[in-house]
Amino acid sequence: MDKISEKIKAARIAKGVTIEEVAEATLLSVNIIKDIEDGAFERFVGDELYVKMYLKKIARYLEIDVMIIMQLREKLKRLI
């Protein structure tokens, strides 16, 4: 699992919310959030702009520093 996925999942668990609650608050599907937490970024090939938006929405809701997530995302971009 990549660091983005680990950080998001750990923040969600620490906040005590379910994937469904994150989905409801961010207006993203449960499947998108599961894919992100599972590190299944290969499913988003060609949709990098959407992934950036997804990560920002999730980071804001979970109160994670968005800049850290975007820096990790830049490293991830080289993998997908």
Steps between C-alpha positions, in 0.01 A plus 500: 500500500632844415545782751197697381273204561655430839470862609136529390394173658682578826340846516153357438543239771644758743203726436270206567301521178399232253567495129129560451515814714795631300311426179193685621697803618714528186232396249732230368403139451589237756687311225724798423593538864563126535723504190698794640539338842603173332756680284325385182602809305546298181121517468527876451746504209399785273297664777786669686313831532210323664736320737645836604149628575410180688811520714443866583139439603594203718798682655290802590229288658752294699695815593821384335738765367401521133853606397647179643245293309576689178875445547442128550272501196778644284717203593211267427444652154823343387358157587170525308 
